[in-house]
Each structure stands twice: as C-alpha cells, then as structure tokens.
Amino acid sequence: MIRLGAGPLDRIVAVGAHCDDIAIGAGGTLLTLCRARPGIRVDALVLTGGGSEREQEEQAALAAFCPDADLRLTVHKLPDGRFPAHWEEAKSAVEELRGQTDPDLVLAPRTDDAHQDHRGLARLMTTVFRDHLVLGYEIVKWDGDLGRPAAYQPLAPKTAEDKVRLLQEHYPSQRNRPWYDREAFLGLARIRGIECHARYAEAFAVTKLTLNLGG
C-alpha cells in the first residue's frame, strides 16, 4: 500500500451538513488525530440543527471525538434537506469559518454524495478552501452511494470500537434509522480496512492533491 504523510497537523477544519455527519464520516480519524496531538485546534461547522436537541447532541459528541483538542464548534439553523435553496447562507457560513482559521486539513462530505445537502456543502468547500488538503468522507445510507475511495486512514481496533460506541451514546435521536447501527458502521470500517491492508479504516475522496516529492 502506497503511503504519503501529511506532515505536522496543527489545525483541522471539519464540516457537516447535519449534526452527526462529521462523526459518522470522520469520527475515527478525529479520534486518531486528537489522541496523537493533544491541543490540536479543531474548527467544526454544521449547517443544520442549531437551537435543537441535535445541537446539544453534537456538542457532546464532538467533545468526545476530539479529546484534549481546542474544539470550536458552530451549528447553524439552515433547514434540513433544503441546502440548494439556501446557498448564500451556507457560503457565508463557510467563508466566515475560513476567515477564522487556516487549516492544515479539511474534512468535508464527498462531492458525489447522493444527499443534496452533503453534495452541496462538498462542492462549496473547495471554492472557499482553495489551497488546502480537502478529504471527502463517506456516510453509509439508504441511497447506496458508496464508491471506490482514493485515500484511507487506518484505524486501530480500539479506535474503531470507540467510534461506534460514541455514535451510539451521543446521537439517541438517530437510533431509529434502519442504517444507524453498530454492524453498518463497523462493517464499512472493516471493508475499508481490507482495501488498505489494515483491520479497520475510514476512506476519503480527494478532489485535488499537490505532491512535494523532492522536498
């Protein structure tokens, strides 16, 4: 398996259209990074759920997924499932976030995600974070839109188990969804692990990557 290191990571941006998107798509990666680098800054932005029980869930969840990090979370109140009609508000929120940080890594949805809110946010990210490494995470769902990712973050078995446990603990509002269960999350992590010669992994899409092979 070909491996490329990202170098020192001091600042991360993580964005989601909905509360729980970040944790589902990149929770294991956040656990890995934050445990390895205490004090790392994580700027998180969620476009929907502000002022509701979902925001409270997100606050507690991301605090658990980013242990010992300098976590800064903003949750907006855009309507769920209506992203295309609220493009201006969404872009303003992302531009405001960009003005607050210059991250080493951006975690965002995939541009080919079947959900219109995820897809819209993903396409917006590279118009604002134009010179950054943007990794597009995947979210298992009814639509069956999982593909062939280009990048993988291996997860230690304990990290994969911790991710699944935290998802179950911190998002009780989602437990009634037919795809929201331990088997789905751990099963996908196992498949992605097989693809990168690890036990478990999270997978990401990469829109653009600049190499520095002679540095």
C-alpha positions, 0 to 999 in steps of 0.5 A, a space after each residue: 500500500 502506497 503511503 504519503 504523510 501529511 506532515 505536522 497537523 496543527 489545525 483541522 477544519 471539519 464540516 457537516 451538513 447535519 449534526 452527526 455527519 462529521 462523526 459518522 464520516 470522520 469520527 475515527 480519524 478525529 479520534 486518531 488525530 486528537 489522541 496523537 496531538 493533544 491541543 490540536 485546534 479543531 474548527 467544526 461547522 454544521 449547517 443544520 440543527 442549531 437551537 435543537 436537541 441535535 445541537 446539544 447532541 453534537 456538542 457532546 459528541 464532538 467533545 468526545 471525538 476530539 479529546 484534549 483538542 481546542 474544539 470550536 464548534 458552530 451549528 447553524 439553523 439552515 433547514 434540513 434537506 433544503 441546502 440548494 435553496 439556501 446557498 448564500 447562507 451556507 457560503 457565508 457560513 463557510 467563508 466566515 469559518 475560513 476567515 477564522 482559521 487556516 487549516 492544515 486539513 479539511 474534512 468535508 462530505 464527498 462531492 458525489 454524495 447522493 444527499 443534496 445537502 452533503 453534495 452541496 456543502 462538498 462542492 462549496 468547500 473547495 471554492 472557499 478552501 482553495 489551497 488546502 488538503 480537502 478529504 471527502 468522507 463517506 456516510 453509509 445510507 439508504 441511497 447506496 452511494 458508496 464508491 471506490 475511495 482514493 485515500 484511507 486512514 487506518 484505524 486501530 481496533 480500539 479506535 474503531 470500537 470507540 467510534 461506534 460506541 460514541 455514535 451510539 451514546 451521543 446521537 439517541 435521536 438517530 437510533 431509529 434509522 434502519 442504517 444507524 447501527 453498530 454492524 453498518 458502521 463497523 462493517 464499512 470500517 472493516 471493508 475499508 480496512 481490507 482495501 488498505 491492508 489494515 483491520 479497520 479504516 475510514 476512506 476519503 475522496 480527494 478532489 485535488 492533491 499537490 505532491 512535494 516529492 523532492 522536498 
